[in-house]
Amino acid sequence: EAAYRAAIGAARDDKQGHDAHFNLGNLLRRADAYGGGAGARSRAAEAAAAFEAAVRLVPTSADAYYQLRRLRGVPHTVTCPADQPLVEVRPRGLADSAFSVL
């Protein structure tokens, strides 16, 4: 887990950041599903946050979006992010006012 968190901090571009967040999300999701036992705390919220960050960095990431949908309990139907947005994604550097004219 520490290695993935370090990779997030060291990411030089969106793709590297996406990959580190996605891998951290998978690690936390698996830890929640398979590890711990009766007294272990759930890591699902942390996993969802990691997948959300991955989607924000690379909005076309179907794998990260799928995992986020699973964690949030969204039905498995064929839709695209525009149909059921789970994360607000905006191009970097554009102000809110730029979206009001679109």
Secondary structure, DSSP 8 states (H G I E B T S, - for coil): -HHHHHHHHH--SHHHHHHHHHHHHHHHHHHHHHS--TT----HHHHHHHHHHHHHH-TT-HHHHHHHHHHHT----S--TTTS-SS----TT--HHHHHT-
